[in-house]
Amino acid sequence: MPEGRQVTARVAGLGVVLPERVLTNADFERMVDTSDAWIVARTGIRERHVVGTEESLATLAVTAGGRALADAGVEPEAVDLLILATATPEQPIPATAAIIQPQLGVRNAVCFDLSAACSGFLYALNVARQFIAAGEAATAMVIGAETLSRYTDYTDRATCILFGDGAVAVVLQRAPAGEGILETAWHTDGSYSDFISMPGGGSKYPPNVKRHIDERLPFIKMRGNETFKVAVRALTDVSQEVLEKAGMGVEAVDLFVPHQANKRIIDAVAERIGLPPEKVFVNLERVGNTSAASIPLALADARNAGLLRRGDLVLAAAFGGGLTWAAMLIRW
Ligand code: UT7
């Protein structure tokens, strides 16, 4: 066994928050030239939750974090590490993880954000696992949270129908090898960085220049059809890679929890890796694509639906802007 693999991390608690406000496909029929039939057939999405004026990334993340601590029965002072995965932070400086630290009471935690778009949660889990395996942290919190609606161009029918907001936190604790996170495979290919992007709002096109707003640069752009094809290939390959790394066959998987971007992508990947529909968890019809919150939201929904029992083998796989992609095997 490679050094650092004798100890791993397991999920000790989960906390979820979805904003109350819901946008249905009928709402989009009134906003852009689209139809419920097109959206359902091409994506599988029917509803998504979006933040109201009083909410922000930080308010969602604090609520989710507090619920995860309560679910785990862990005191906030015990948390050594807080990683917040998001593509839509509260503000550029400081990190949202630092902003929420006092409200969560995790005053002993080192706090930082991680940017890997829709793969952010699995990237952050793997970073936290390594902190725990190295003995640098005993208890960690990882939050996947997004307020994508704040950067969605509601005049662009090709993207606006896709995204939703939400936040999910998990508390991670040390576990012996063979429990919790078993294996990870993760990749980045920046040569496709323009496939999913938000060009404005940063150093190249700063948000304090009116022309950048007029040109709609601080909004999410996606080359959807090309992204779709790469997503199917990458999610298939990385799922097979992680199983191979763990020396396991696909028949050992109890539940496949893929990134919830498009039902057609999920179906294509499940078929390619040889998983029957009853082992594939899908909740995108109710939440849309919530990027870094997508996989933990699906894990939480699966757990609440009684589909995730202690000891089950979960295969989670994510894909998103970067391009980034990752797969993880978790003994729940
Ligand atoms: O989370 C990160 C990873 N993201 C993904 O993996 C998303 C990957 N991409 C997708 O899910 C799909 O590409 C979309 C759902 C975004 C688009 O579906 P598509 O089947 O790839 O459609 P398309 O972009 O090829 O467009 C087909 C047609 C176009 O019309 P024409 O040119 O054929 O006349 C679009 O203008 O569909 C049109 N279209 C729409 N029509 C009605 C695009 N959006 C809409 C819409 N309603 N909302």
Boltz pocket constraint, residues with backbone or C-beta under 6 A from the ligand:
constraints:
  - pocket:
      binder: B
      contacts: [[A, 33], [A, 34], [A, 35], [A, 38], [A, 39], [A, 42], [A, 43], [A, 118], [A, 157], [A, 158], [A, 159], [A, 161], [A, 196], [A, 223], [A, 224], [A, 225], [A, 226], [A, 227], [A, 228], [A, 231], [A, 261], [A, 262], [A, 265], [A, 289], [A, 291], [A, 319], [A, 320], [A, 321]]
      max_distance: 6.0
